[in-house]
Each structure stands twice: as C-alpha cells, then as structure tokens.
Amino acid sequence: MAAASYLGIDIGTSSVKVVVVDERGGIRDTQESPLVVSRPSPLWSEQDPEDWWRATQEAVTGIAARGGVKSVRAIGLSGQMHGATLLGDDDRPIRPAILWNDGRSADACRTLESRVEHSREITGNLAMPGFTAPKLVWMAEHEPDLFARVRRVLLPKDYVRFRMTGEYATDCSDASGTLWLDVGKRSWSNAMLEGTGLDESAMPTLYEGTAQSGVLSPEVARDWGMEPVPVAGGGGDNAAGAVGSGVVTPGDASLSLGTSGVLFVADDRFRPNPERAMHTFCHALPDRWHEMSVILSAASSLAWVTELVGASNPAALVAEVEARDQVDSRLLFLPYLSGERTPHNDVDATGTFLGLRHEVDRVALGRAVMEGVAFAFADGLEVLLESGAEINDISVIGGGSRSGLWGRILASVLDRPLSYREGAEVGPALGAARLAQIMESGADPSEVCAKSPLVETIEPDATLTETYRPMLERYRSTYPALQRSTSS
C-alpha cells in the first residue's frame, strides 16, 4: 500500500497553487495555474468564480497526470480572503466576485459601523473596504436587484469547496475577515448580519480548520483520478500560510510577500486593536488567534513597476537591481497602488514616487519599489508591537521570498533577522495540506505544524539599517503631508 499523502489547494489572486505532501511533510509535487484580475472601474477588483474552478481543475489534473494524487487521503483548502462570492437560488454566481483589494465600499463601511455601533467590539476589527460585509452594503444601495437575488455568500476557497463537495462551508480564520464573525466567540454575529440585511441562512456552516467539512464528490474524484476523500475546513491564505511555515505558537511570526504583504503573529488569545487598523482573526487551529498588519500591494507593486519600465518579468528586474546594488537615498516609493490598510485604512491613498530626476532609471525605480514595500512593512511592525504582540522568529513566505536582495532590504529596514524555510513559496497550499493531515490522521497539530527546515537566515546589514533609518522617517512623514495637500 502506498504511503499516505495530502493535497493542499490555495486559491490565490494571481494563481491557484496545488501541493502534495507526504506524511513527514515533504513536498512531493506542485502545480500552478494562473488567474487574472478584472478592474472594470476605478477602485474595483473582480474575478469570475468559474476561473477559480477552472484553474483548480487544471492544477490538480496536472499533478494527477504524473500519478501524484493516487495516494491522497485528504484535501485541505486555502484562499484569498474577503472575496464576496454571491450565489442565487440556482447556486450559480450572480455577478463576478468582489475581491479583497476592491475599494468601492468605503462609504458602506461608515454606514455599517453606524448601523452596528459595537461592531469593532464584536469583530475586533475596523470596517474596511476590502472586507466582505461592506461589499453587501454597497450592493444593497448600488445593485439592489442583484442584492435581492443573493441566497448564499461564500469566500473564494469555499466556492471551490462547494464545487468539490456540494457543501456550503467555511472555517473560522477565513470567516474572521467577513465582519460577520464574532471573532472572540468564533461564531456568526446576528447583529453584524442584520446590519447588512442578511441572516445566518446566507452563511456557510462554520468549521475549525482541522475539522471535516465535506467529502470530495464521486464525480470530481473520478475526474481527478482519486478516491472521494474528506475535505478539511482549511484556512484563509494568511492563517494557512502560517500553518505551512510552522507559525502556530504565540510569538512566532511570518512575513508574506505575495500580491499583498502581511505580517502575521500567532497568539493564544483574542487581542484586538482596531483603531490602528490591525487585523485580529481566528487562527486555522482551534483555540488560537492571530494579529496581522496588511499592506495591499507588495509583490504586486514589483509586478506593476516591471510592466511600467518594460522589463521582461519581475525576476529579471530584480536581477538588474541586484547587479547594481545601490541605494538612492533621495528616491522614495509609497506602495499604495490599491489604497492601504495598516496603519492608514485609506482606500484613496495612492502610489507615489518622490525624488525623481533625469538620472533615475528603471533599476533605481525597481529598487525604490522594493524599499517602499519594506517601509510599509515597518509601519505594520510598529503597529503590532504597539498592540502588545510578542514577536520572536519571523519566517518569510510567498512568491517574493525567492529574492535574497529583497530579504536583505527587509531585514535591514525592520532591523530583525528573517528566516527562510523549505516550501516558503507555497506556504498557504502547504498549510492547507497540513490541516488535511491533522484532520485525517488525528495527529498532534504541534507535530504536523513544526517549522519547515531552515534554508537561510538573513541578518540586518548594519550599514543599510543606518542608511534606511532617515529614509523611513521621510517615508512616514510623506503620507500625512500628501493627505494635507489633497484635502486643502
């Protein structure tokens, strides 16, 4: 009999990633299928849920063609958070999903908080445009006919789960980002649902990330060439990524360099600080929570400048930056291309270059973007520390973890060592597979969720840290100055 393996599926913003791991946590195979984002109006960000399902099918069957799924005993799911996937009576999407980095519902956030005066106490979070509930408030005002058709609201990974199992289900970590969850109690809040004109019948069933949420349907199992195995609750991408990198013990942290940027700290208690735009969510493991600072454009800022300057791809531009390896202390970039969350919670914040001169070229712009993202992470770190979070080891995950230079910039700006571990680039999918393993085997989470083997530790460069200190101060003074100039 073949040794057991576990399948993790991560529904990202730019791609679906699938990973198969063995019982010891070793990665047997991976596959990725790309996705695109539609921006039909300013501040809007949408995807067709059917594209998630298509990409999932492509990625899983790609591994299946290599014989990689025959011994899979369970499946775990991870995905981009907050996306409003709205089903009608026929269980079909009634419109494109409104994504986490969509900014249209800023006014709706204020409306929701005025309707539910204690919303921050219930949810532990500010109402932010990226969250799910304000999107429904916006729909009720701007798309009332579509809002009247809404019968079920699912998050992105949970739409894929529905296609896999026929179950309406989610987990506590992903549900925390909807603003419909009482995060401290890990249950739906009737007050928050009523504030958006919904009730619990529109919500999926809540599970912990390690609980069974359904079984792969015989039809899908046949298409994928595997058995109808159980499917775990899974986790939002950040919580699942933390599980994948072993960030489950209070004080352990991860820095995610994906489309967005996230500093994530595991905790054993509910410790909210909404006034500073810090996120406090349930972890993907029972009886655990986490604090999180979020910047909306991290690796996506690098992708943007790559296209802007005509480089062939982000890796090629980074290689040029590494070859020169020179700081231009007069050049700054604010990475607010999709607005910002922590600490500003400003959907109208915009990306900005400061210090442009004739001699600035694409290499200088590329480095400034990498540095600007690092400065944004420094803002997030400051908020977490102010909130009382204890931060020990920081593991880097996400696609941006491939760049050693970016790691050196980040470590020097944050003035903290960064750990790079095996499987860092597939962190959420790996975490989803680990959650499936815990569910199926009954293993101790602390054993399954051990930190992956350390590949490298990047220490702060003392010279760079001194160079970046005044640049960070200027970076932090720029946003309020720009706000004053635009409001006057």
Secondary structure, 3 states (H helix, E strand, C coil): CCCCEEEEEEECCCEEEEEEEECCCCEEEEEEEECCCECCCCCCCEECHHHHHHHHHHHHHHHHCCCCCCCEEEEEEEECCCCEEEECCCCCECCCEECCCCCCCHHHHHHHHHHCCCHHHHHCCCCCCCCHHHHHHHHHHHCHHHHHHCCEEECHHHHHHHHHHCCCEEEHHHHHHHCCEECCCCEECHHHHHHCCCCHHHCCEEECCCCEEEECCHHHHHHHCCCCCEEECCEEHHHHHHHHCCCCCCCCEEEEECCCEEEEEEECCCCCCHHHCCEEEECCCCCCEEEEEEECCCHHHHHHHHHHHCCCCHHHHHHHHHHHCCCCCCCEEECCCCCECCCCCECCCCCEEECCCCCCCHHHHHHHHHHHHHHHHHHHHHHHHHCCCCCCCEEEECHHHHCHHHHHHHHHHHCCCEEEECCHHHHHHHHHHHHHHHHHHCCCHHHHCCCCCEEEEECCCHHHHHHHHHHHHHHHHHHHHHHHHHHC
